[in-house]
Amino acid sequence: MKRIFLILILIIACNSCKNGENVGLAEGFWLAELEVGDNQRLPFNFKLLRPGNGKYNIELYNAEETIVIDEIKVMGDSVVIKMPVFEGYLAGKYTAKEINGKFVKENEERVLPFKAVHGIRERFKSAGIPNTNISGNWEVEFSPANADNYMAKGIFRQVDDRVSGTFRTATGDYRYLAGIHSGDSVKFSTFDGARAYLFQASATDSTMAGVFYSGKHAKETFVARRNENYELPNTEALTYMKKGFDKLNFSFPDSKGNMVSLDDAIFKDKVVIVQIMGTWCPNCLDETKFLVEYLKEHSNKQVAVVALAFEYAKTKEAAFISINRLKDRIGVKYPIVLAQYGTIDKEMAQMKLPMLNHILSFPTTIVIDKKGEVRKIYTGFNGPATGSNYDSFKRDFHSFITLLLEV
């Protein structure tokens, strides 16, 4: 599995030699589909551009989100599309107006069949006029009646038959979902190189019931009822320092082999933000972008950020390749150290930070004051797809850091 990418590149090189000059991929809009659980098709849209010099660029769309992809190798009749930041890639054989292949995540050992067709802009086919409008807030239960059930808040916007929005949970949101409402049928999907999510449901004006597919590896049912006043519990109380511990302590290596800890001079007498994250995690990426932007807007030398990465990668070297890729792509200036590799098991992660009651979510963000005392712990992250929740988080974060700086 870990050598799939190398093998595909070799196959491409061989095909290039055999087939001579390729016809090239057609510019314009494409509809792509991944095969997920129960042989269902998860659609997403992209636009392919040819800026010149034999190069290709892709704009991939999820509702209000546009992901720019510029690592595309086309040789012979084969193509490899490397997603930005995340390790996942699309690879297959192509003609000018069709691609057939697979979506591969090597470290997670996951493969999904993939097909794309040129000239189609619609994500889902309309099957009729919607019976109602689902815009608003919904109280949602995933895996109802099961021991591992959990609650979420659905936030949706519907214009005619087009629907966008997201699901918020206590540990983060499902990012940008785009879909359609036809008759009593609602469908949403998202694909960003890490997540491949498909939701299908039957809806009335006040209820919803359906199925959630995460690739081929997970399937859950969900039920929902319209509730404009529904809110999730306060996530700031979910993770906390255990009794007997008064300080957060760690010592992990950076990409140069230097051990980094909170005792280092760069953190002395500063407000420190400790980000528990992974390069594979979409909510972590949203938070990383937020922190990068925050540091640009607030160039206060009394604030420092350090990220502790927990990685799927099987080796330390591969983990740092992913870390450095994230830093280069997003413009991360603060240190990202390697806390764990080979697994993202949360119980093992908590053992690396035994002063915490648990690590419930990636990301988890710890705010420490100038005296080294933990003042707040955020579990999960409300990203920009959550709209007002994201705006509220930003206001809270900014005001709280400002308060700590004034002490």
Helices and strands as residue ranges (DSSP letters): H 4-19, E 28-35, G 37-39, E 41-52, E 55-62, E 65-69, E 71-75, E 78-82, E 89-95, E 98-105, E 110-118, E 136-142, E 150-159, E 162-169, E 172-173, E 177-182, E 185-191, E 196-203, E 207-214, E 218-226, G 235-237, E 251-253, E 259-261, G 265-267, E 271-277, H 282-297, E 303-310, H 316-330, E 336-340, H 346-352, E 364-368, E 374-379, G 384-386, H 388-406
